Amino acid sequence: MRIASWNLHKCVGTDGRFDPHRSVAVIAELGADVVALQEADRRFGRRVGLLDAKLLEKQAGLVPLPVSDLPDGHGWHGNAILVRPGTRARLRRLALPGAEPRGAVVADLDLADGPLRLVAAHFGLLPRCRRRQSAAILTALQEAEPRPTVLCGDLNEWGLGARSSLQALSELFGPVAPGPASFPTRLPVLPLDRILAWPKPLVSQVEVHDSPLARIASDHLPLTARLHLDAVADTFEALRAAA
């Protein structure tokens, strides 16, 4: 299976154009079974979704999970999760601490290859806020029943030093390695977007999707990865047996 994450920049491209159809075309290019999106809703006023859900299903074979309180919304603080139609999910929304409104969505998915916990998040711009947001997500995951887990999104963090917000996440996800540069699309130099997994063998081939359309559709390039639920099945059978 294939998983992806993308900050679609409210469907405004590097050319300044608002073009949700172009954003859907990029999502279709990814060929993913599960996609975490950031900035999928209007930021101010009534936070309606920006994508055409019917076009999304037709072109990409994906539908948004019912994360929003609004019938025409896509996400929670802009975080949306796209899955194949018929995928069963249990959803939890997390309000993340910080100087600006931020949130994360935790989705326990029942996929064809097995269970998966997906955390879709968009961290803040201030380092001290990002550290608090990492700690809040870590606490939520440690309090939940163990499941194969992927955290993905725009974490707005490029450093790996002692003060990096990624350090708190290493308690669960292990040492965070340098990631592929995804921002800005015209000359990617910063690894702001991440796909992290627990256990580590759950994902492989984390890389940017660098197509001509993706380079103009947003200021972030999408990330994709291979998902290997079969590789960690024995680990979780042992955990259940021990419990």
Number of C-alpha atoms within 10 A of each C-alpha: 15 17 24 29 31 29 23 26 20 23 25 18 23 18 10 11 13 17 16 21 16 20 26 22 17 25 25 17 15 22 17 23 18 25 29 29 30 26 23 28 27 18 13 7 6 11 20 20 23 22 22 13 16 12 16 21 18 12 15 22 18 26 22 24 20 19 22 21 12 13 10 17 22 30 31 26 26 30 28 26 27 26 23 18 13 10 15 15 18 12 16 12 18 18 15 24 19 19 11 12 11 20 23 28 26 24 21 19 18 15 18 9 12 13 17 19 22 24 26 29 31 25 27 24 14 13 16 14 19 23 22 18 28 22 20 18 22 17 12 11 17 11 8 8 7 13 19 21 25 23 23 26 27 27 23 20 21 18 15 14 9 9 12 17 25 24 20 22 22 15 13 16 19 16 13 15 10 11 18 17 21 27 20 17 22 14 11 18 13 18 22 22 27 30 24 26 21 18 19 16 13 21 23 16 11 18 19 23 21 14 14 10 16 26 23 20 30 30 23 28 31 31 29 25 22 16 24 18 21 12 13 17 16 11 13 14 11 10 11 11 7 7 6
